[in-house]
Amino acid sequence: MHGSLCLRIHRQAEFLECARFRIQQVWWCNHQRGRELRAEQFHRITKALADPRRYEILRHIARGDEAACSDLRCEFPISAATMSHHLKELSNAGLLEIRKEAKFMHIKLRRKVWQAYLAQLSKL
């Protein structure tokens, strides 16, 4: 009984995470049509990039088309929890697209968001 309850809870959590990710993707697609960041988004990105380690993680991801989370863990000597936190902050800022494949995560820089951020930054 206890095992099946845990399994149901785990499946519901996975479903909710998938639903949240899809909603976030739809929001970004609609948001990006305007190509200009709202003030809230601009500040969220600026705050995410204020952390030097987060900025270095983003630079590493930007070097290629896609980065595996395991590669990032090898490149940066930090715990899995800390890496997860940094990736979540960058993702919440809208800078990353994270694709899960089985137990692996593939991470890409959302270049259009980055370009919109730089364009807005250059207007200051």
QUIZI-V533079 format. One record per backbone hydrogen bond with DSSP energy under -1.0 kcal/mol. NH is the residue of the N-H (numbers start at 1). CO is the residue of the C=O. E is the energy in kcal/mol with one decimal. If there is no record, write none. Layout:
NH/CO/E
NH/CO/E
This chain:
5/1/-1.9
6/2/-2.2
7/3/-2.2
8/4/-2.3
9/5/-2.5
10/6/-2.6
11/7/-2.5
12/8/-2.4
13/9/-2.3
14/10/-2.3
15/11/-2.4
16/12/-2.6
17/13/-2.3
18/14/-2.4
19/15/-2.6
20/16/-2.6
21/17/-2.2
22/18/-2.3
23/19/-2.4
24/20/-2.2
25/21/-2.2
26/22/-2.5
27/23/-2.5
28/24/-2.3
29/25/-2.5
30/26/-2.5
31/27/-2.8
32/28/-2.8
34/31/-1.0
42/38/-2.6
43/39/-2.5
44/40/-2.0
45/41/-2.3
46/42/-2.3
47/43/-2.5
48/44/-2.1
49/45/-2.3
55/51/-2.2
56/52/-2.1
57/53/-2.4
58/54/-2.4
59/55/-2.4
60/56/-2.3
61/57/-2.2
62/58/-2.4
64/61/-1.1
67/107/-2.7
69/105/-2.1
72/68/-1.8
73/69/-2.2
74/70/-1.6
75/71/-2.2
76/72/-2.5
78/76/-2.4
83/79/-2.5
84/80/-2.6
85/81/-2.1
86/82/-2.4
87/83/-2.6
88/84/-2.3
89/85/-2.3
90/86/-2.3
91/87/-2.4
92/88/-3.1
93/89/-1.4
94/91/-1.5
95/90/-2.2
97/108/-2.7
99/106/-3.2
101/104/-3.0
104/101/-2.4
106/99/-3.2
107/67/-3.2
108/97/-2.5
110/95/-2.9
111/109/-1.5
114/110/-2.3
115/111/-2.8
116/112/-2.2
117/113/-2.5
118/114/-2.6
119/115/-2.5
120/116/-2.2
121/117/-2.6
122/118/-2.2
124/121/-1.4
